[in-house]
Structure formats: structure tokens, C-alpha cells
Amino acid sequence: MVRHVQRFSFFDADKIGSAINYQDIGTALAKDGISMLTPLLKEAIKAKPPKVIIIDSFRVLHDLAESKSGMRKMLFELTGLLTSYETTTFLLGDYSDEDAKGTPEFAVVDSIVQLMRSGQSTRDERFLRVLKLRDSSYIEGLHGFRIANKGLDIYPRLVTPDATEADEYVVGEEQVPSGIDGLDKIIGGGLWKGSMTLLSGGTGTGKTTMALQFALEGLRQGVHSLYVNLQENPAQLARSVSNLTGGKMKTSELEMLYISPVEVQIDSIIVTLFAMIQENNTKRVVIDSIGDLAMAASDPQRLHDYLYALVQHFAIQGITAMFTLETGDAITGASSDSPLGRISYMSDNIFLLDLTQRPEPLREIRCVKTRGSEQDLSVHSFYIARDGIHIT
């Protein structure tokens, strides 16, 4: 146990044997039966009353029990003992879903926290779920976590703002400039503050350039911008920022959150994202690209709920967001029953970018949706210059 736990930063060798006592009672239980558990714990509690008791593994007691009735009797005695003292008890064990339906401890405990691991193609994801928490409220569903140097890093699942907070959805009258030459004219003057814009298109159509222009325009307007990047590495983006600003702006002036798509866990992103937003009062956010989030998500419905809740939180906080999505389809590049196929209804604005070959290569943009604004449905050509995109 010591060899295992000493690799963590919270380990304190001075606590072993004083504040933390370890007792191996497996030999006694194997020899005299599980009925010895309660007397052994009672003796330990009287000798030095603990605030926390951890029994690892409680599931093993089922293998040592001679009968189900013997297991229930022991559990009844143990429960009576532990509730008589001011101590918090954790029962650890490798339980299956079937065990939860028939083992008696699941009925008498106050809380049940399930830890699980889901295998992906090249990596694993860990999740925590609260199945029971007596006399308390809790967030249902799967919460991601990682085992880090300091212990468990838990990433609570993002939920939609409570319906009682509806009064926080303020209808703003402010339109913010996109920073993209010609784009604001297409949608009647600019992007509504707190709205979400989706840039959808194939490879090489200019999505990242357009998203960068939007973020950099925020800085010019004195508004803090955050660029969440899951595709190009920081060196590649630094070159793009330098080109777009003529070398007048450094990448360090634009806050960036770079996460390799190989290691991305959508639950961990949200914790970091909101911490950065709160710290800097961020009002412009770019996520490039949500397609990488889809590839990282273990469950399509979970991704859909995640994106919907994220957009609602942005709306309440007055954060104007822009998402990119690499596609090959006419609208979102995904079927209507997939989470990305349903992102269209979450979006306030949708722009389709295309690279045509008629008869020469030509870039085109079309606004297929905008809420609360005038809309030009025409197809417009555009070109990418050193200083960014220009829509003609």
C-alpha cells in the first residue's frame, strides 16, 4: 500500500502509523470467518477513534462468507456499530452491475459512487457516477476523471443552466463586428452578442483563418478572446497570427488553449475552459474544431448534450462564440440523427464555405441561417490574402 501511494504528491510518510493506521485483517477473517470483522473494528475504534474507516475490499467478504444469511447478519452488526460512532466509512470493492441488484450492502449504504473505465481505440477514459446520495442532491450522469500526480482530477459533467435562471437570458441589442471583411454586411451589421456561429466547410476553405480573424478582432475592440485549438499546433497558429496582423501582434496576446486531438477528453476541456473564461472575463471564444470533439467523445448523445449546454452557458454570459466544423455535406456534413447533424439548431448563424472548380478554383461563402437579423442568401466569392479573408 505504501509503495503504491507514495508516488502521489499528497503522500506524507509522517502520517503513516500515526494519523493513518493500516491493519491487515484478511488472515483473521479467512481463519475465523467474516463474523470477526465487527469485533475487530470495534476494538480498533475503542483504541483510537477514527474519523474515517476504509475497508478494502468489502466485496471479498462475499467470497469468505459461508452463506448469504451469514453475510447479511454480519452487515447488520457492522452497520449498527458504525452508526454508533461519529465516523465516515468507505466500502471499496470490484462490483459488477449485477452485484448492485443483489448484494445487501447496496441497500443499507447512504451513498454509492461508481468508478468505471471505457476503452477507446487507442486510449482509455475514466468516469465517475453517483448512483445514490441519501438526503442530498447531485448531478446525475458520467463525470470524467483522471488519475494525476495529486490524485483524482474530476471533471463534473456540464449541464444546461437551470430553467429558473431564464431571466438571465437577456435579449441583447448589441451587434459585434466579426473582423472579417464583408461578412457583417451579409447578416445585417454583425454578430449578435452572445450568439454562436458555425463555420462549416471542407479542407482549405478558410475556416481557421476566418475564426482567427474573429478572435483577433475581439482584441482590437478591447475584448478578451480565447482560441481553443484541437488541430494546428501553437507554432502553426503563431505563423498565422503573425501573417494576419503583419507581425504587429504576437500569439501571446491571444489566449490559446491547445489540446492534441489524440489526448483530448471533452470533460477535462470544459473545466479548463470555464476557469480561463472566469479569470479573464472572456467575451469571445473560438473552438476549432468541434469535429475533433466528436471523434474524442465516447457517446454521441453525450457530445450533443455537452455542446448544447455549452452554447447555453455562453448565451447567459454574453460570450460570442464561433465553432468550426470540417465537412463534405451541404449543411453540416453529418446525418440528421448524429450529434453534429443536430448542431444546426443550436447555431444562431451558419456559414457554408466551399472551394469550387468552375472553371478555375474559386472560394465561396453562403449564409444559410441567421437568427434575428437581415440575411443575404446569395453565394459570395472570397479570397484569402496575407491580412485575412475578403468577401467580394
LOZA-727491 format. One line per field, with one value per residue (C-alpha): residue number from 1; x, y, z. Coordinates in pm, 1 decimal, padded with zeros to 6 digits. Example, Ala and Ser with C-alpha at 12.3 -4.5 7.8 and 13.67 -1.06 7.14 Angstrom:
<sites>
num: (1_2)
x: (01230.0_01367.0)
y: (-00450.0_-00106.0)
z: (00780.0_00714.0)
</sites>
This chain:
<sites>
num: (1_2_3_4_5_6_7_8_9_10_11_12_13_14_15_16_17_18_19_20_21_22_23_24_25_26_27_28_29_30_31_32_33_34_35_36_37_38_39_40_41_42_43_44_45_46_47_48_49_50_51_52_53_54_55_56_57_58_59_60_61_62_63_64_65_66_67_68_69_70_71_72_73_74_75_76_77_78_79_80_81_82_83_84_85_86_87_88_89_90_91_92_93_94_95_96_97_98_99_100_101_102_103_104_105_106_107_108_109_110_111_112_113_114_115_116_117_118_119_120_121_122_123_124_125_126_127_128_129_130_131_132_133_134_135_136_137_138_139_140_141_142_143_144_145_146_147_148_149_150_151_152_153_154_155_156_157_158_159_160_161_162_163_164_165_166_167_168_169_170_171_172_173_174_175_176_177_178_179_180_181_182_183_184_185_186_187_188_189_190_191_192_193_194_195_196_197_198_199_200_201_202_203_204_205_206_207_208_209_210_211_212_213_214_215_216_217_218_219_220_221_222_223_224_225_226_227_228_229_230_231_232_233_234_235_236_237_238_239_240_241_242_243_244_245_246_247_248_249_250_251_252_253_254_255_256_257_258_259_260_261_262_263_264_265_266_267_268_269_270_271_272_273_274_275_276_277_278_279_280_281_282_283_284_285_286_287_288_289_290_291_292_293_294_295_296_297_298_299_300_301_302_303_304_305_306_307_308_309_310_311_312_313_314_315_316_317_318_319_320_321_322_323_324_325_326_327_328_329_330_331_332_333_334_335_336_337_338_339_340_341_342_343_344_345_346_347_348_349_350_351_352_353_354_355_356_357_358_359_360_361_362_363_364_365_366_367_368_369_370_371_372_373_374_375_376_377_378_379_380_381_382_383_384_385_386_387_388_389_390_391_392)
x: (00000.0_00277.7_00471.3_00160.8_00056.4_00396.9_00413.5_00135.3_00207.6_-00035.2_00165.0_00309.5_00528.4_00495.5_00122.8_00170.9_00133.6_00012.5_-00274.0_-00324.9_-00331.4_-00320.6_-00441.4_-00436.3_-00734.3_-00757.1_-00578.6_-00811.3_-01123.0_-01004.1_-00934.8_-01232.4_-01491.9_-01641.7_-01820.1_-01484.3_-01497.8_-01726.9_-01534.2_-01203.7_-01337.4_-01495.0_-01161.4_-00981.7_-01243.1_-01219.8_-00840.0_-00813.5_-01144.3_-01102.7_-01289.8_-01262.9_-01268.7_-01186.1_-01246.0_-01071.4_-01204.5_-01551.4_-01652.4_-01408.1_-01618.3_-01880.5_-01620.7_-01534.3_-01895.3_-02036.0_-02389.3_-02595.0_-02766.0_-02426.9_-02326.6_-02649.2_-02607.1_-02251.2_-02361.1_-02642.3_-02396.4_-02141.2_-02399.7_-02512.5_-02153.5_-02056.6_-02370.6_-02295.9_-01975.4_-01900.7_-01706.1_-01734.8_-01693.4_-01592.7_-01653.4_-01440.2_-01482.8_-01484.1_-01858.8_-02039.4_-02373.6_-02533.8_-02386.3_-02568.0_-02902.1_-02849.0_-02580.6_-02719.8_-02466.5_-02610.3_-02938.6_-02803.6_-02531.0_-02603.5_-02401.4_-02292.1_-02017.7_-01926.6_-01589.5_-01553.2_-01316.9_-01420.3_-01181.1_-01135.6_-00945.4_-00602.9_-00668.7_-00898.5_-01133.6_-01231.9_-01572.9_-01734.4_-02108.3_-02313.2_-02580.7_-02710.7_-02664.8_-02916.3_-03077.1_-02862.9_-02884.3_-02626.1_-02556.3_-02650.5_-02463.3_-02099.9_-01827.4_-01482.5_-01174.2_-00805.4_-00553.1_-00291.1_00008.8_-00210.0_-00474.0_-00804.7_-00883.7_-01263.5_-01439.7_-01810.2_-02046.1_-02161.6_-02535.3_-02776.7_-02847.2_-03147.8_-03482.3_-03527.9_-03237.6_-03440.0_-03437.8_-03062.3_-03121.8_-03115.2_-03206.2_-02916.6_-02934.6_-02560.6_-02404.9_-02032.3_-01805.6_-01669.9_-01345.7_-01395.3_-01414.9_-01764.1_-01916.0_-02110.9_-02290.9_-02431.7_-02604.1_-02726.9_-02445.9_-02263.2_-02296.2_-02537.3_-02355.6_-02391.1_-02463.9_-02295.6_-02173.3_-02087.3_-01833.2_-01879.1_-01668.5_-01412.0_-01034.2_-00868.7_-01184.5_-01056.8_-01236.7_-00935.8_-00835.2_-01187.3_-01203.1_-00866.4_-00982.1_-01287.9_-01074.9_-00818.3_-01093.2_-01202.8_-00858.5_-00872.8_-01208.2_-01056.7_-01239.4_-01057.5_-01063.1_-00992.6_-00896.6_-00947.9_-00748.8_-00756.4_-00593.4_-00296.8_-00013.1_00091.7_00379.6_00146.0_-00104.1_00171.2_00266.7_-00096.2_-00141.2_00178.4_00063.7_-00285.6_-00156.0_00151.1_00370.8_00211.6_00054.4_00216.3_00046.0_00088.8_-00162.4_-00429.8_-00506.2_-00494.5_-00587.6_-00415.2_-00508.1_-00385.6_-00680.2_-00500.4_-00534.4_-00849.5_-01112.6_-01414.8_-01493.0_-01148.3_-01167.2_-01478.2_-01324.6_-01016.8_-01227.7_-01455.8_-01165.3_-00993.0_-01316.9_-01383.3_-01026.3_-01007.6_-01373.6_-01356.9_-01624.4_-01513.7_-01448.7_-01344.1_-01346.0_-01155.8_-01286.4_-01590.3_-01530.7_-01233.6_-01460.2_-01692.5_-01406.8_-01299.8_-01648.3_-01730.2_-02105.1_-02277.4_-02564.2_-02315.7_-02144.4_-02476.7_-02574.5_-02228.1_-02240.8_-02597.6_-02517.9_-02200.2_-02388.6_-02649.6_-02383.3_-02221.0_-02555.8_-02616.9_-02266.0_-02284.0_-01999.8_-01997.5_-01871.0_-01754.4_-01720.0_-01560.0_-01659.8_-01487.8_-01749.7_-01825.6_-02203.5_-02422.7_-02523.3_-02319.1_-02151.1_-02324.2_-02650.5_-02950.9_-02950.2_-02587.8_-02488.5_-02312.8_-02608.8_-02821.2_-02583.7_-02757.9_-03048.5_-02804.6_-02638.8_-02753.7_-02557.3_-02437.6_-02193.5_-02100.1_-01754.3_-01664.7_-01378.4_-01518.4_-01355.7_-01564.2_-01376.1_-01094.4_-01057.1_-01285.5_-01368.3_-01733.3_-01934.8_-02307.5_-02513.3_-02782.1_-02910.9_-02913.6_-03141.0_-03288.2_-03109.6_-03139.1_-02985.3_-02828.1_-02881.0_-02660.4_-02342.2_-02043.4_-01691.1_-01398.9_-01022.3_-00758.2_-00487.1_-00196.0_-00413.0_-00706.3_-01030.8_-01206.6_-01561.9_-01643.2)
y: (00000.0_00242.7_00159.4_00234.1_00558.3_00719.5_00822.0_01076.8_01434.4_01414.5_01131.5_01214.3_00944.4_01102.7_01026.8_00650.5_00479.1_00795.5_00976.1_00683.2_00325.7_00023.7_-00313.2_-00639.6_-00841.4_-01076.3_-01359.5_-01341.4_-01336.1_-01627.5_-01831.3_-01744.7_-01618.3_-01281.5_-01258.9_-01142.7_-00816.4_-00628.9_-00723.4_-00630.8_-00290.2_-00230.3_-00295.4_-00059.4_00215.2_00198.2_00201.1_00511.6_00650.5_00724.2_00985.4_00775.8_00399.1_00241.1_-00129.5_-00257.0_-00480.8_-00529.5_-00733.2_-01007.5_-01075.6_-01238.1_-01496.1_-01567.7_-01586.0_-01935.1_-01825.2_-01525.2_-01514.3_-01503.3_-01209.7_-01024.4_-01085.6_-00952.5_-00646.4_-00577.7_-00591.0_-00378.3_-00112.5_-00093.3_-00048.5_00220.3_00429.5_00443.3_00638.0_00965.7_00804.7_00809.5_00468.2_00379.8_00028.8_-00038.2_-00326.0_-00456.4_-00477.3_-00554.1_-00409.3_-00739.1_-00715.5_-00385.2_-00563.9_-00839.4_-00757.5_-00632.3_-00352.2_-00159.5_-00128.5_-00008.9_00238.3_00612.0_00675.8_00477.4_00612.7_00404.7_00429.6_00284.3_00274.1_00285.6_00168.2_00382.5_00291.7_00392.0_00507.3_00468.3_00715.5_00700.8_00804.3_00858.4_00826.3_00885.4_00618.2_00712.6_01001.0_00989.7_01321.5_01518.5_01648.5_01557.7_01582.0_01257.7_01103.5_01034.2_01268.0_01226.9_01195.6_01125.2_00981.4_01253.4_01317.8_01490.4_01217.0_01228.6_01519.4_01510.6_01698.1_01747.4_01694.5_02019.4_02064.3_02310.8_02621.0_02569.7_02676.7_02905.0_03109.5_03200.3_03563.2_03558.5_03509.9_03878.0_03973.1_04195.9_04475.4_04486.3_04356.3_04292.7_04317.8_03989.8_04139.2_03960.3_04195.3_04174.6_03922.3_04163.8_04308.9_03964.1_03933.4_04288.8_04455.6_04199.8_03907.7_03939.8_03946.1_03606.3_03424.2_03113.5_03099.9_02779.5_02781.4_02466.5_02360.9_02125.8_02129.6_02450.4_02661.7_02916.6_02819.0_02860.2_03190.7_03325.9_03207.0_03366.9_03697.2_03686.0_03626.9_03894.0_04148.7_04099.4_04205.1_04514.2_04600.1_04563.7_04235.6_03929.5_03637.7_03268.5_03035.3_02666.2_02470.8_02096.4_02087.7_02313.4_02322.4_02653.9_02708.0_02684.9_02923.9_03169.2_03193.5_03256.6_03528.0_03699.5_03696.5_03826.4_04115.2_04197.4_04097.5_04362.8_04110.4_03813.9_03486.2_03553.5_03839.3_03592.9_03342.7_02992.8_02653.1_02388.2_02023.8_01742.6_01554.8_01233.1_01304.9_01517.9_01437.0_01659.8_01667.0_01798.6_02071.2_02226.6_02267.6_02440.7_02643.7_02795.4_02860.1_03065.2_03247.3_03341.8_03451.6_03685.0_03785.1_03637.2_03752.9_03581.3_03207.3_03001.0_02619.5_02480.9_02220.8_02050.0_01759.0_01663.2_01671.1_01430.2_01189.8_01204.7_01155.9_00803.5_00860.3_01066.7_01166.9_01281.0_01503.5_01652.8_01733.5_01873.9_02112.9_02224.3_02303.2_02484.3_02709.4_02792.5_02890.8_03115.6_03282.7_03362.2_03505.0_03716.9_03527.7_03543.6_03210.4_03069.0_02695.0_02537.3_02205.4_02027.9_01874.3_01746.8_01767.9_02058.7_02163.2_02012.1_01715.7_01472.9_01280.8_01434.4_01170.4_01234.4_01492.8_01708.1_01681.4_01835.7_02122.0_02335.5_02413.8_02520.3_02771.2_03130.5_03168.6_02906.5_02985.0_02730.1_02765.9_02590.2_02555.9_02510.8_02432.3_02622.7_02658.1_02780.1_02730.3_02972.2_03007.7_03076.1_03150.7_03136.7_03218.6_02950.8_03062.4_03366.7_03449.7_03793.9_03969.2_04050.7_03779.8_03776.8_03427.7_03486.9_03294.1_03527.5_03466.3_03547.1_03533.9_03483.9_03746.9_03787.7_04001.5_03759.9_03687.0_03938.3_03866.0_04030.0)
z: (00000.0_00090.6_-00223.4_-00430.5_-00265.5_-00218.9_-00585.5_-00528.6_-00419.4_-00125.5_00034.2_00375.6_00529.8_00875.8_00877.4_00836.5_01171.9_01345.3_01170.1_00929.6_01057.5_00831.0_00952.6_00760.6_00884.5_00588.9_00769.7_01070.4_00855.4_00645.5_00959.4_01182.9_00933.0_00843.3_01178.6_01320.0_01120.2_01359.5_01679.0_01514.6_01406.5_01748.5_01916.0_01676.0_01724.2_02102.1_02097.4_01879.2_01748.8_01376.1_01174.8_00858.2_00810.0_00474.2_00413.3_00101.7_-00035.8_00106.1_-00199.2_-00095.5_00214.9_-00009.1_-00112.9_00251.5_00369.6_00422.2_00336.0_00225.2_00562.4_00734.0_00512.7_00595.0_00967.8_00960.0_00762.2_01014.3_01305.2_01119.2_01033.2_01395.3_01510.5_01259.0_01309.7_01683.3_01627.6_01451.5_01172.6_00792.7_00632.4_00277.5_00146.9_-00160.2_-00399.9_-00754.1_-00806.1_-01130.0_-01237.6_-01141.2_-00791.1_-00741.8_-00779.4_-00524.9_-00269.2_00063.9_00120.1_-00174.3_00015.3_00350.1_00248.3_00228.0_-00087.4_-00390.6_-00617.4_-00920.7_-01095.4_-01443.3_-01737.1_-02101.1_-02369.6_-02680.4_-02994.6_-02862.9_-02506.4_-02208.0_-02041.5_-01677.1_-01546.7_-01208.9_-01148.7_-00834.4_-00808.9_-00465.9_-00223.2_00057.5_00160.1_-00085.9_-00439.5_-00701.2_-01073.8_-01245.4_-01534.1_-01614.7_-01489.5_-01641.0_-01424.8_-01449.3_-01206.7_-01178.6_-00956.4_-00697.3_-00700.6_-00887.0_-01117.7_-01154.2_-01432.3_-01348.5_-01639.0_-01798.7_-01753.3_-01909.6_-01694.5_-01469.0_-01613.3_-01311.2_-01447.6_-01757.6_-01652.3_-01712.7_-02084.5_-02173.2_-02528.6_-02626.9_-02881.2_-02941.8_-03260.3_-03251.7_-03556.1_-03686.6_-03815.6_-04148.3_-04445.3_-04598.6_-04356.8_-04135.6_-04437.6_-04520.3_-04180.6_-04133.9_-03946.0_-03733.7_-03492.6_-03200.9_-02868.9_-02701.7_-03026.5_-03169.1_-03527.9_-03710.7_-03994.2_-04197.4_-04492.9_-04637.2_-04611.7_-04733.3_-04741.1_-04487.2_-04164.7_-03934.2_-04096.1_-04051.1_-03689.1_-03612.8_-03761.4_-03537.5_-03226.9_-03318.7_-03383.7_-03025.0_-02906.3_-03127.4_-02967.2_-02619.3_-02556.3_-02426.4_-02672.3_-02620.0_-02904.9_-02827.3_-03081.3_-03140.3_-03481.6_-03556.7_-03305.9_-03141.9_-03387.2_-03686.8_-03529.4_-03434.1_-03801.7_-03898.1_-03634.3_-03746.1_-04109.1_-04032.2_-03822.6_-04031.1_-03739.8_-03515.3_-03279.3_-03103.6_-03031.6_-02658.8_-02685.6_-02796.1_-02522.8_-02663.4_-02527.0_-02736.2_-02682.0_-02900.9_-03055.5_-02962.2_-02589.9_-02578.9_-02316.8_-02359.1_-01986.2_-01895.0_-02160.7_-02010.4_-01663.6_-01806.5_-02049.1_-01785.8_-01548.0_-01820.7_-01907.9_-01546.3_-01480.8_-01781.4_-01832.0_-02181.7_-02426.6_-02749.1_-02777.6_-03079.5_-03083.6_-03380.4_-03446.2_-03293.4_-03529.1_-03310.7_-03005.4_-03186.3_-03253.0_-02888.0_-02742.2_-02632.8_-02672.3_-02947.9_-02718.8_-02455.0_-02711.7_-02821.0_-02460.4_-02395.7_-02692.5_-02619.2_-02254.5_-02360.4_-02603.4_-02336.8_-02083.9_-02344.4_-02414.5_-02046.9_-02001.1_-02315.9_-02482.0_-02861.6_-02992.5_-03323.1_-03392.5_-03697.2_-03850.0_-04136.0_-04361.9_-04704.6_-04682.6_-04787.9_-04438.5_-04157.2_-04317.4_-04081.8_-04086.3_-03913.7_-03639.1_-03537.1_-03274.2_-03533.2_-03767.2_-03491.9_-03418.4_-03679.5_-03444.9_-03171.3_-03405.7_-03445.2_-03768.4_-04014.3_-04293.3_-04556.5_-04709.0_-05030.8_-05277.4_-05626.7_-05960.2_-06217.8_-06441.5_-06216.9_-05839.7_-05651.6_-05283.8_-05197.9_-04883.9_-04819.7_-04510.8_-04475.7_-04135.8_-03911.8_-03618.6_-03563.8_-03849.1_-04213.0_-04425.9_-04769.1_-04911.0_-05212.5_-05278.3_-05242.3_-05361.5_-05134.1_-05137.7_-04870.7_-04865.5_-04625.8_-04398.1_-04397.9_-04578.3_-04802.4_-04921.7_-05253.1)
</sites>
